[in-house]
């Protein structure tokens, strides 16, 4: 499995292109569709599915064009459908933890509300795509309209229990860094550490 990080748009968003052979998935394609199409073409990749980690505009913005061009519906947690502002016909809503298969990929959905009500993390093999739930050394904002600080603490606690060598790929490269691993975050991330410390109160 190959993971390309495409840093696109004015807000340091990270779009992930996950591929195996000629088969590819995109996570949070939101900006610069011409660049994304060009990348798929030059690598000779066939786009099988698109996933959104949550519905904020900077993670979904220009994706309608791409979805229509490829005849795809993007997977999104149902609580974030409205937030995305995208037309229903380009979305495939789902609810709760589950595995979604696409070609050779099995995408395990971990619901992680807190930043938004429909926020999820996507686990593919040893890689975890965390959107705006978990960043290296930080977590996403919890002061937005569908945010819930208590839910965020619970979500961080759930993520802390994943295998320590799970690779983390976040939704933005704030400070120039978008990747980490769970073991490192368990020890260094103050928000995750606080959630672990208060486990009895949270769960
Ligand atoms: Zn967000």
Boltz pocket constraint, residues with backbone or C-beta under 6 A from the ligand:
constraints:
  - pocket:
      binder: B
      contacts: [[A, 54], [A, 56], [A, 115], [A, 132], [A, 140]]
      max_distance: 6.0
